[in-house]
Amino acid sequence: MQYRLSSVQACSLARALDVIGERWTLLIVRDALLGVTRFDGFLRSLGISRNILTDRLNTLVGAGVLDRVPYQDRPVRHEYHLTDRGRELVPVVLAVTQWGDRHLAGPQNPARLVEHEGCGGPVRATVLCADCDRPLAPTEVSSDPSPRLAARHPQEQEAGRDTRNRWRSPASVR
């Protein structure tokens, strides 16, 4: 799978999923966040086939999430280091992990402890308002398309249709 921008949908989520949307990809990022850097380390940790791991690593390198850095000359071998772009996936990995902990983990599958290195306190992924810095519940979030997207659909606006496609929680859809 080569890194490509989604041409089907004008959506940042769709473009991001082109890079990180496949199951193994976020697990590779998780392992890289935990300090795994070498091909054999990912192979051991994940139990993934070599060809799929090679493909996913190439996608992450192509997208600028990982850097491929040689550590041995004969034969040439590489380590995979997270870039700043890759480290920015911490909230994504943390949010998906927390969702799994809440809804899918049982007594035989305990949650992973994630702690603040500074004080040892538990870490949570939260959604904050950029203006007031207040944590938001899912029911307090909406989304409007960019002005460029709205400009592509003037006939819908002329017909009086709402093109906002707001995110809605079940409580607000009635």
N, C-alpha and C positions, 0 to 999 in steps of 0.2 A: 504494500500500500504506500503510494507516494503521497507526500504532503500536498494538498491542494485546497484552495479556497472553494467552498461550496458555491457552485454557480446556479443552483436550483432555487435557493432561498436567500433573500436579502436579510440575513439574520446572523448576528454574532454567535449565538448558541450553535447554529448549524455549522458555521465555520470552525468553531472551537471543537465540535464533535468530530469534524474531519481529522483533527489531530489527536484528541484524547478520548474519543467516544467508544473505542473498542475495549473490551474487558481487560485484556492483558496490559494495555497501555498505562492505565492509572495504577495498576499493580507494580509495573516497572518504576513509575514515578514514586510510588510509596516506598519501594525498596531503596531507590536512590536517596530519598529523604532520610532513610534509616542507615545510610552509609554504604550500601552495596555499590560498587563501581565497575566490577569486571563481569565480562560475559558469563564466565563459569559461575560466578556468584549469583547472578540473576537466574541462570539455568537451575542451580541447586535450590534456590529459594522458592521459585515459582513452579517448577515441574513442567515447564513449557517446552515445546519442541524447538530445536535449534533454528529451523527455518522461520518459524513465527517470531521467535525472539529477534532474529536478525532483521526481519521486516519491521518490527515495532521499533527497535533501536534506530534503524535508518529513518523512519518517519519522525521520531523525536529529535534526531540530529538535524534533519531537513527543516523542521519547524523551529529550530533554535531553542528547544527545551533542554537538550543535552548537548554537550561538546564531546567529541571523540578525541581523546588525547593518547598518543602512543606512550607506552611504558616499557616496551621491549622491542629491540631491533630484529633479532633473529630467533624465531620468526617474529614478524611484526605483530604485536598485540596492542590492544587499546583498552583504556578505561573510559568510562562514561561519567562525566561530571555534570551536575545540574548547572544551568546558566541562571542568571537572574530571572529570566522568563520562566524557567522551570521551577525555581523556588517560589514564584508567585502562585503556584498551584497548591501551596500548603492549605489555604482556606478551602479549596475545592475538595482535596483529599480528606481534610478534617471534617467538613460538612457531610460528605458521603459516609464516612466512618461513623460519625455520630448518629446519622439516620439509621444505619445498619445496627448500631448498638441499641438504639431505642426500639426498633421494630423487628429485628431478625435474630439478635443474639439471645441465646438461652444459657442455662447454667453450664452446659457443656461447651459453650462458645463464649467465654468471657470477653468483655470489652478490653480494648487496648487503652492503657493509661497514657494520656498526653498531658505533659506538665510544662509549666513556664520554667525555663532554666534559671531565671533570676530569683524566684521565690519558692518554687516547687508547687505552686497552686495549679489546679486543673485548668485546662485550656478548652474554650468553647468557640465554635464558629457561630457568629451572630451577624444579623443584617442590621446595619446602622444607617440612620438618616445622615447624609453628608452635611446638611445644614445645622441640625440641632444636636447631632451626635447621640440621639436616643435610640436604643434597641427597638426593633420593630417586629411585631408578630406577622405571620404570613397574611393575615386578613387586612393588614395596613399597607400593603404594597400593590401598586398598579404600574402599568407600563404603557407608554404611547409609542407609536412608530416614530422614527426620525422624520424631520421635515422632508428629506429627500424621498423617503418611501411614500409619504402622503402625496407628494407632488406627482408621483408616477400614476396615481389613481384619481385624477381630477373628476372623471365621470361619476365615480361613486360619491364624491363630495357634492357634486351638482345634484345628484339624485337624492340627496339628504341622508345618505347612509353614514353611519358612524364607522369610520375606518380606524378607530383607535385600538381595537383588539386588546382591551385591558385585561390584565391578569385578574382573575377573580377567584376568591375562595368559595367553597361550597355554600357558606353562610350568605354570601352576597349575590349568589345566582339563584333567583327565584322567579 
